[in-house]
Amino acid sequence: MEKISEELEKKIIELIKKGSFIEAVALVHNELKLGLKESKDIVDKYR
C-alpha cells in the first residue's frame, strides 16, 4: 500500500465525514498518482 501522509489522511477523513466520498477518491488519485480502483480501495479503508 502507498505511504499516506498524516496531512492526506486528515483530508480523506474530513471529506468522508462531509459525505464527499468521490472527492476523497479523487484527492487520493491525484496526490498518489494511483488508478481509480486503487484510490477507492484506500478511501474505503477510512470509511
PQR file of N, CA, C, O and H, with PARSE charges and radii, in Angstrom:
ATOM      1  N   MET A   1       0.844  -1.192   0.000 -0.4000 1.5000
ATOM      2  CA  MET A   1       0.000   0.000   0.000 -0.0000 2.0000
ATOM      3  C   MET A   1       0.886   1.251   0.000  0.5500 1.7000
ATOM      4  O   MET A   1       1.969   1.272   0.584 -0.5500 1.4000
ATOM      5  N   GLU A   2       0.396   2.272  -0.663 -0.4000 1.5000
ATOM      6  CA  GLU A   2       1.138   3.521  -0.744 -0.0000 2.0000
ATOM      7  C   GLU A   2       1.232   4.169   0.636  0.5500 1.7000
ATOM      8  O   GLU A   2       0.340   4.020   1.471 -0.5500 1.4000
ATOM      9  H   GLU A   2      -0.484   2.255  -1.138  0.4000 1.0000
ATOM     10  N   LYS A   3       2.318   4.881   0.853 -0.4000 1.5000
ATOM     11  CA  LYS A   3       2.506   5.622   2.097 -0.0000 2.0000
ATOM     12  C   LYS A   3       1.646   6.875   2.044  0.5500 1.7000
ATOM     13  O   LYS A   3       1.771   7.696   1.136 -0.5500 1.4000
ATOM     14  H   LYS A   3       3.042   5.001   0.175  0.4000 1.0000
ATOM     15  N   ILE A   4       0.777   7.006   3.027 -0.4000 1.5000
ATOM     16  CA  ILE A   4      -0.126   8.154   3.075 -0.0000 2.0000
ATOM     17  C   ILE A   4       0.325   9.075   4.202  0.5500 1.7000
ATOM     18  O   ILE A   4       0.463   8.650   5.349 -0.5500 1.4000
ATOM     19  H   ILE A   4       0.675   6.339   3.765  0.4000 1.0000
ATOM     20  N   SER A   5       0.548  10.325   3.866 -0.4000 1.5000
ATOM     21  CA  SER A   5       0.985  11.298   4.875 -0.0000 2.0000
ATOM     22  C   SER A   5      -0.164  11.590   5.836  0.5500 1.7000
ATOM     23  O   SER A   5      -1.335  11.374   5.523 -0.5500 1.4000
ATOM     24  H   SER A   5       0.436  10.670   2.934  0.4000 1.0000
ATOM     25  N   GLU A   6       0.210  12.091   7.020 -0.4000 1.5000
ATOM     26  CA  GLU A   6      -0.813  12.446   8.005 -0.0000 2.0000
ATOM     27  C   GLU A   6      -1.740  13.518   7.447  0.5500 1.7000
ATOM     28  O   GLU A   6      -2.946  13.499   7.693 -0.5500 1.4000
ATOM     29  H   GLU A   6       1.161  12.266   7.275  0.4000 1.0000
ATOM     30  N   GLU A   7      -1.172  14.445   6.699 -0.4000 1.5000
ATOM     31  CA  GLU A   7      -1.968  15.534   6.124 -0.0000 2.0000
ATOM     32  C   GLU A   7      -3.013  14.991   5.149  0.5500 1.7000
ATOM     33  O   GLU A   7      -4.176  15.393   5.187 -0.5500 1.4000
ATOM     34  H   GLU A   7      -0.192  14.460   6.499  0.4000 1.0000
ATOM     35  N   LEU A   8      -2.587  14.075   4.277 -0.4000 1.5000
ATOM     36  CA  LEU A   8      -3.519  13.482   3.318 -0.0000 2.0000
ATOM     37  C   LEU A   8      -4.577  12.661   4.048  0.5500 1.7000
ATOM     38  O   LEU A   8      -5.755  12.696   3.691 -0.5500 1.4000
ATOM     39  H   LEU A   8      -1.642  13.749   4.246  0.4000 1.0000
ATOM     40  N   GLU A   9      -4.156  11.931   5.059 -0.4000 1.5000
ATOM     41  CA  GLU A   9      -5.085  11.129   5.851 -0.0000 2.0000
ATOM     42  C   GLU A   9      -6.174  12.012   6.480  0.5500 1.7000
ATOM     43  O   GLU A   9      -7.354  11.661   6.456 -0.5500 1.4000
ATOM     44  H   GLU A   9      -3.199  11.902   5.349  0.4000 1.0000
ATOM     45  N   LYS A  10      -5.774  13.143   7.034 -0.4000 1.5000
ATOM     46  CA  LYS A  10      -6.735  14.070   7.644 -0.0000 2.0000
ATOM     47  C   LYS A  10      -7.727  14.589   6.612  0.5500 1.7000
ATOM     48  O   LYS A  10      -8.922  14.698   6.887 -0.5500 1.4000
ATOM     49  H   LYS A  10      -4.816  13.428   7.054  0.4000 1.0000
ATOM     50  N   LYS A  11      -7.218  14.911   5.411 -0.4000 1.5000
ATOM     51  CA  LYS A  11      -8.099  15.412   4.350 -0.0000 2.0000
ATOM     52  C   LYS A  11      -9.100  14.337   3.924  0.5500 1.7000
ATOM     53  O   LYS A  11     -10.275  14.630   3.701 -0.5500 1.4000
ATOM     54  H   LYS A  11      -6.247  14.823   5.188  0.4000 1.0000
ATOM     55  N   ILE A  12      -8.630  13.093   3.812 -0.4000 1.5000
ATOM     56  CA  ILE A  12      -9.519  11.990   3.430 -0.0000 2.0000
ATOM     57  C   ILE A  12     -10.634  11.835   4.459  0.5500 1.7000
ATOM     58  O   ILE A  12     -11.808  11.755   4.100 -0.5500 1.4000
ATOM     59  H   ILE A  12      -7.676  12.855   3.993  0.4000 1.0000
ATOM     60  N   ILE A  13     -10.270  11.793   5.725 -0.4000 1.5000
ATOM     61  CA  ILE A  13     -11.256  11.614   6.798 -0.0000 2.0000
ATOM     62  C   ILE A  13     -12.238  12.774   6.820  0.5500 1.7000
ATOM     63  O   ILE A  13     -13.439  12.569   7.000 -0.5500 1.4000
ATOM     64  H   ILE A  13      -9.316  11.857   6.017  0.4000 1.0000
ATOM     65  N   GLU A  14     -11.738  13.987   6.638 -0.4000 1.5000
ATOM     66  CA  GLU A  14     -12.592  15.175   6.627 -0.0000 2.0000
ATOM     67  C   GLU A  14     -13.622  15.093   5.491  0.5500 1.7000
ATOM     68  O   GLU A  14     -14.802  15.377   5.698 -0.5500 1.4000
ATOM     69  H   GLU A  14     -10.763  14.154   6.492  0.4000 1.0000
ATOM     70  N   LEU A  15     -13.173  14.706   4.302 -0.4000 1.5000
ATOM     71  CA  LEU A  15     -14.083  14.591   3.160 -0.0000 2.0000
ATOM     72  C   LEU A  15     -15.127  13.497   3.390  0.5500 1.7000
ATOM     73  O   LEU A  15     -16.299  13.678   3.060 -0.5500 1.4000
ATOM     74  H   LEU A  15     -12.214  14.475   4.134  0.4000 1.0000
ATOM     75  N   ILE A  16     -14.709  12.375   3.948 -0.4000 1.5000
ATOM     76  CA  ILE A  16     -15.657  11.286   4.216 -0.0000 2.0000
ATOM     77  C   ILE A  16     -16.714  11.743   5.212  0.5500 1.7000
ATOM     78  O   ILE A  16     -17.899  11.461   5.037 -0.5500 1.4000
ATOM     79  H   ILE A  16     -13.756  12.228   4.216  0.4000 1.0000
ATOM     80  N   LYS A  17     -16.288  12.447   6.255 -0.4000 1.5000
ATOM     81  CA  LYS A  17     -17.239  12.933   7.265 -0.0000 2.0000
ATOM     82  C   LYS A  17     -18.268  13.877   6.662  0.5500 1.7000
ATOM     83  O   LYS A  17     -19.414  13.928   7.111 -0.5500 1.4000
ATOM     84  H   LYS A  17     -15.325  12.676   6.397  0.4000 1.0000
ATOM     85  N   LYS A  18     -17.848  14.637   5.626 -0.4000 1.5000
ATOM     86  CA  LYS A  18     -18.770  15.563   4.960 -0.0000 2.0000
ATOM     87  C   LYS A  18     -19.629  14.862   3.909  0.5500 1.7000
ATOM     88  O   LYS A  18     -20.487  15.482   3.280 -0.5500 1.4000
ATOM     89  H   LYS A  18     -16.918  14.595   5.261  0.4000 1.0000
ATOM     90  N   GLY A  19     -19.386  13.559   3.726 -0.4000 1.5000
ATOM     91  CA  GLY A  19     -20.152  12.827   2.725 -0.0000 2.0000
ATOM     92  C   GLY A  19     -19.609  12.983   1.318  0.5500 1.7000
ATOM     93  O   GLY A  19     -20.304  12.692   0.344 -0.5500 1.4000
ATOM     94  H   GLY A  19     -18.689  13.056   4.237  0.4000 1.0000
ATOM     95  N   SER A  20     -18.370  13.441   1.206 -0.4000 1.5000
ATOM     96  CA  SER A  20     -17.762  13.687  -0.099 -0.0000 2.0000
ATOM     97  C   SER A  20     -16.824  12.543  -0.473  0.5500 1.7000
ATOM     98  O   SER A  20     -15.622  12.746  -0.647 -0.5500 1.4000
ATOM     99  H   SER A  20     -17.805  13.677   1.997  0.4000 1.0000
ATOM    100  N   PHE A  21     -17.377  11.352  -0.593 -0.4000 1.5000
ATOM    101  CA  PHE A  21     -16.583  10.157  -0.878 -0.0000 2.0000
ATOM    102  C   PHE A  21     -15.864  10.261  -2.221  0.5500 1.7000
ATOM    103  O   PHE A  21     -14.683   9.930  -2.323 -0.5500 1.4000
ATOM    104  H   PHE A  21     -18.353  11.186  -0.452  0.4000 1.0000
ATOM    105  N   ILE A  22     -16.570  10.715  -3.238 -0.4000 1.5000
ATOM    106  CA  ILE A  22     -15.972  10.819  -4.571 -0.0000 2.0000
ATOM    107  C   ILE A  22     -14.817  11.820  -4.570  0.5500 1.7000
ATOM    108  O   ILE A  22     -13.791  11.586  -5.209 -0.5500 1.4000
ATOM    109  H   ILE A  22     -17.530  10.983  -3.154  0.4000 1.0000
ATOM    110  N   GLU A  23     -14.979  12.916  -3.865 -0.4000 1.5000
ATOM    111  CA  GLU A  23     -13.901  13.904  -3.780 -0.0000 2.0000
ATOM    112  C   GLU A  23     -12.698  13.319  -3.061  0.5500 1.7000
ATOM    113  O   GLU A  23     -11.560  13.622  -3.419 -0.5500 1.4000
ATOM    114  H   GLU A  23     -15.812  13.106  -3.346  0.4000 1.0000
ATOM    115  N   ALA A  24     -12.929  12.483  -2.049 -0.4000 1.5000
ATOM    116  CA  ALA A  24     -11.826  11.836  -1.331 -0.0000 2.0000
ATOM    117  C   ALA A  24     -11.067  10.890  -2.257  0.5500 1.7000
ATOM    118  O   ALA A  24      -9.837  10.842  -2.231 -0.5500 1.4000
ATOM    119  H   ALA A  24     -13.853  12.237  -1.758  0.4000 1.0000
ATOM    120  N   VAL A  25     -11.802  10.141  -3.072 -0.4000 1.5000
ATOM    121  CA  VAL A  25     -11.162   9.229  -4.027 -0.0000 2.0000
ATOM    122  C   VAL A  25     -10.350  10.038  -5.041  0.5500 1.7000
ATOM    123  O   VAL A  25      -9.226   9.663  -5.376 -0.5500 1.4000
ATOM    124  H   VAL A  25     -12.801  10.180  -3.093  0.4000 1.0000
ATOM    125  N   ALA A  26     -10.910  11.133  -5.524 -0.4000 1.5000
ATOM    126  CA  ALA A  26     -10.208  11.982  -6.490 -0.0000 2.0000
ATOM    127  C   ALA A  26      -8.939  12.574  -5.876  0.5500 1.7000
ATOM    128  O   ALA A  26      -7.907  12.672  -6.540 -0.5500 1.4000
ATOM    129  H   ALA A  26     -11.823  11.437  -5.252  0.4000 1.0000
ATOM    130  N   LEU A  27      -9.025  12.962  -4.620 -0.4000 1.5000
ATOM    131  CA  LEU A  27      -7.863  13.512  -3.929 -0.0000 2.0000
ATOM    132  C   LEU A  27      -6.736  12.480  -3.865  0.5500 1.7000
ATOM    133  O   LEU A  27      -5.589  12.793  -4.185 -0.5500 1.4000
ATOM    134  H   LEU A  27      -9.863  12.883  -4.081  0.4000 1.0000
ATOM    135  N   VAL A  28      -7.054  11.265  -3.457 -0.4000 1.5000
ATOM    136  CA  VAL A  28      -6.048  10.201  -3.383 -0.0000 2.0000
ATOM    137  C   VAL A  28      -5.499   9.916  -4.776  0.5500 1.7000
ATOM    138  O   VAL A  28      -4.290   9.765  -4.956 -0.5500 1.4000
ATOM    139  H   VAL A  28      -7.986  11.011  -3.197  0.4000 1.0000
ATOM    140  N   HIS A  29      -6.381   9.843  -5.749 -0.4000 1.5000
ATOM    141  CA  HIS A  29      -5.988   9.589  -7.140 -0.0000 2.0000
ATOM    142  C   HIS A  29      -4.962  10.624  -7.618  0.5500 1.7000
ATOM    143  O   HIS A  29      -3.947  10.272  -8.219 -0.5500 1.4000
ATOM    144  H   HIS A  29      -7.363   9.966  -5.603  0.4000 1.0000
ATOM    145  N   ASN A  30      -5.238  11.894  -7.345 -0.4000 1.5000
ATOM    146  CA  ASN A  30      -4.358  12.975  -7.801 -0.0000 2.0000
ATOM    147  C   ASN A  30      -3.066  13.067  -6.995  0.5500 1.7000
ATOM    148  O   ASN A  30      -1.995  13.296  -7.557 -0.5500 1.4000
ATOM    149  H   ASN A  30      -6.063  12.180  -6.856  0.4000 1.0000
ATOM    150  N   GLU A  31      -3.167  12.892  -5.691 -0.4000 1.5000
ATOM    151  CA  GLU A  31      -1.988  13.040  -4.827 -0.0000 2.0000
ATOM    152  C   GLU A  31      -0.998  11.891  -4.992  0.5500 1.7000
ATOM    153  O   GLU A  31       0.212  12.115  -5.029 -0.5500 1.4000
ATOM    154  H   GLU A  31      -4.038  12.706  -5.235  0.4000 1.0000
ATOM    155  N   LEU A  32      -1.503  10.664  -5.092 -0.4000 1.5000
ATOM    156  CA  LEU A  32      -0.628   9.495  -5.119 -0.0000 2.0000
ATOM    157  C   LEU A  32      -0.408   8.936  -6.523  0.5500 1.7000
ATOM    158  O   LEU A  32       0.348   7.984  -6.713 -0.5500 1.4000
ATOM    159  H   LEU A  32      -2.486  10.482  -5.062  0.4000 1.0000
ATOM    160  N   LYS A  33      -1.080   9.543  -7.503 -0.4000 1.5000
ATOM    161  CA  LYS A  33      -0.939   9.095  -8.902 -0.0000 2.0000
ATOM    162  C   LYS A  33      -1.277   7.611  -9.060  0.5500 1.7000
ATOM    163  O   LYS A  33      -0.571   6.863  -9.737 -0.5500 1.4000
ATOM    164  H   LYS A  33      -1.694  10.316  -7.349  0.4000 1.0000
ATOM    165  N   LEU A  34      -2.376   7.208  -8.418 -0.4000 1.5000
ATOM    166  CA  LEU A  34      -2.845   5.824  -8.499 -0.0000 2.0000
ATOM    167  C   LEU A  34      -4.055   5.756  -9.416  0.5500 1.7000
ATOM    168  O   LEU A  34      -4.639   6.780  -9.770 -0.5500 1.4000
ATOM    169  H   LEU A  34      -2.950   7.815  -7.868  0.4000 1.0000
ATOM    170  N   GLY A  35      -4.425   4.541  -9.796 -0.4000 1.5000
ATOM    171  CA  GLY A  35      -5.646   4.342 -10.552 -0.0000 2.0000
ATOM    172  C   GLY A  35      -6.854   4.580  -9.664  0.5500 1.7000
ATOM    173  O   GLY A  35      -6.735   4.637  -8.440 -0.5500 1.4000
ATOM    174  H   GLY A  35      -3.951   3.709  -9.509  0.4000 1.0000
ATOM    175  N   LEU A  36      -8.006   4.716 -10.281 -0.4000 1.5000
ATOM    176  CA  LEU A  36      -9.221   4.980  -9.505 -0.0000 2.0000
ATOM    177  C   LEU A  36      -9.583   3.817  -8.591  0.5500 1.7000
ATOM    178  O   LEU A  36     -10.027   4.035  -7.463 -0.5500 1.4000
ATOM    179  H   LEU A  36      -8.103   4.670 -11.275  0.4000 1.0000
ATOM    180  N   LYS A  37      -9.402   2.589  -9.058 -0.4000 1.5000
ATOM    181  CA  LYS A  37      -9.716   1.408  -8.231 -0.0000 2.0000
ATOM    182  C   LYS A  37      -8.850   1.395  -6.975  0.5500 1.7000
ATOM    183  O   LYS A  37      -9.353   1.192  -5.870 -0.5500 1.4000
ATOM    184  H   LYS A  37      -9.041   2.412  -9.974  0.4000 1.0000
ATOM    185  N   GLU A  38      -7.550   1.611  -7.148 -0.4000 1.5000
ATOM    186  CA  GLU A  38      -6.637   1.622  -6.001 -0.0000 2.0000
ATOM    187  C   GLU A  38      -6.974   2.774  -5.053  0.5500 1.7000
ATOM    188  O   GLU A  38      -6.932   2.614  -3.833 -0.5500 1.4000
ATOM    189  H   GLU A  38      -7.141   1.776  -8.046  0.4000 1.0000
ATOM    190  N   SER A  39      -7.304   3.919  -5.614 -0.4000 1.5000
ATOM    191  CA  SER A  39      -7.659   5.087  -4.800 -0.0000 2.0000
ATOM    192  C   SER A  39      -8.930   4.815  -4.008  0.5500 1.7000
ATOM    193  O   SER A  39      -9.008   5.147  -2.825 -0.5500 1.4000
ATOM    194  H   SER A  39      -7.339   4.048  -6.605  0.4000 1.0000
ATOM    195  N   LYS A  40      -9.924   4.215  -4.651 -0.4000 1.5000
ATOM    196  CA  LYS A  40     -11.177   3.885  -3.970 -0.0000 2.0000
ATOM    197  C   LYS A  40     -10.919   2.886  -2.845  0.5500 1.7000
ATOM    198  O   LYS A  40     -11.486   3.019  -1.760 -0.5500 1.4000
ATOM    199  H   LYS A  40      -9.860   3.946  -5.612  0.4000 1.0000
ATOM    200  N   ASP A  41     -10.081   1.902  -3.087 -0.4000 1.5000
ATOM    201  CA  ASP A  41      -9.766   0.907  -2.050 -0.0000 2.0000
ATOM    202  C   ASP A  41      -9.141   1.561  -0.825  0.5500 1.7000
ATOM    203  O   ASP A  41      -9.447   1.194   0.310 -0.5500 1.4000
ATOM    204  H   ASP A  41      -9.620   1.794  -3.968  0.4000 1.0000
ATOM    205  N   ILE A  42      -8.272   2.522  -1.059 -0.4000 1.5000
ATOM    206  CA  ILE A  42      -7.639   3.231   0.065 -0.0000 2.0000
ATOM    207  C   ILE A  42      -8.685   4.005   0.854  0.5500 1.7000
ATOM    208  O   ILE A  42      -8.726   3.922   2.081 -0.5500 1.4000
ATOM    209  H   ILE A  42      -8.022   2.820  -1.980  0.4000 1.0000
ATOM    210  N   VAL A  43      -9.530   4.757   0.154 -0.4000 1.5000
ATOM    211  CA  VAL A  43     -10.554   5.562   0.824 -0.0000 2.0000
ATOM    212  C   VAL A  43     -11.537   4.665   1.567  0.5500 1.7000
ATOM    213  O   VAL A  43     -11.985   5.015   2.659 -0.5500 1.4000
ATOM    214  H   VAL A  43      -9.497   4.825  -0.843  0.4000 1.0000
ATOM    215  N   ASP A  44     -11.875   3.523   0.995 -0.4000 1.5000
ATOM    216  CA  ASP A  44     -12.784   2.577   1.658 -0.0000 2.0000
ATOM    217  C   ASP A  44     -12.263   2.154   3.026  0.5500 1.7000
ATOM    218  O   ASP A  44     -13.055   1.901   3.934 -0.5500 1.4000
ATOM    219  H   ASP A  44     -11.511   3.239   0.107  0.4000 1.0000
ATOM    220  N   LYS A  45     -10.965   2.073   3.185 -0.4000 1.5000
ATOM    221  CA  LYS A  45     -10.373   1.671   4.470 -0.0000 2.0000
ATOM    222  C   LYS A  45     -10.615   2.712   5.560  0.5500 1.7000
ATOM    223  O   LYS A  45     -10.534   2.391   6.746 -0.5500 1.4000
ATOM    224  H   LYS A  45     -10.322   2.278   2.447  0.4000 1.0000
ATOM    225  N   TYR A  46     -10.908   3.943   5.178 -0.4000 1.5000
ATOM    226  CA  TYR A  46     -11.163   5.007   6.141 -0.0000 2.0000
ATOM    227  C   TYR A  46     -12.653   5.183   6.449  0.5500 1.7000
ATOM    228  O   TYR A  46     -13.020   5.943   7.345 -0.5500 1.4000
ATOM    229  H   TYR A  46     -10.974   4.203   4.214  0.4000 1.0000
ATOM    230  N   ARG A  47     -13.493   4.488   5.714 -0.4000 1.5000
ATOM    231  CA  ARG A  47     -14.946   4.629   5.928 -0.0000 2.0000
ATOM    232  C   ARG A  47     -15.381   3.959   7.200  0.5500 1.7000
ATOM    233  O   ARG A  47     -16.565   3.979   7.534 -0.5500 1.4000
ATOM    234  H   ARG A  47     -13.195   3.871   4.986  0.4000 1.0000
TER
END
